[in-house]
Amino acid sequence: MKIIDTEIPDVKIIEPAVFGDERGFFMETWNQQKFEENVCRRQFVQDNHSKSSKGILRGMHYQINNTQGKLVRVVSGEVFDVAVDMRKSSATFGQWVGVYLSAENKKQLWVPEGFAHGFYVTSETAEFVYKCTDYYNPSAEHSLLWNDSHVGIKWPLVKGEQPLLSEKDKKGKHFNDAEFFK
């Protein structure tokens, strides 16, 4: 496992060791001991799997209560994955990190608690899997507006077209109106 720092020190890119031959490949996608030694100590309680088509944007989601850290990866296709620091006491408050995750590059992204998270599908379809440190709680969920000008995420929109959003994501709050972590 190789740990790569991002512009936000708490967000990490994880590159698993991949062993391949003419039969295919093998990789270890999760190892509690290695994660604790190289990233942080966390316990995951829920795994999720979603499938989306090109041009779909899911996010930017976060929970104030039942705060979730997420270890995310793509098992089919490609996405542009983004984390926004929503921790008011952080030196990187309001900053974002974006990274391409794909079945081909096999990278994973650690998105700690206190971050809004979302992804945009750049391939025909993508299957996205992630581990969470707490359970989903719809009553504690918040959405940051995906294109808030204060945050300024540079989404790689396919042909510059607006992404397909859920009704919930269309109603995301502007950064200056959002709820933050302490």
Secondary structure by P-SEA (a helix, b strand, c coil): cbbbbcccccbbbbbccccccccccccccccaaaaaacbbbbbbcbbbbbbbccccccccbbbcccbbbbbccccccccbbbbbbccccccccccbbbbbbccccbbbbbbccccccbbbbcccbbbbbbcccccccccccccccccccccccccccccccccccccccccccccccccccc
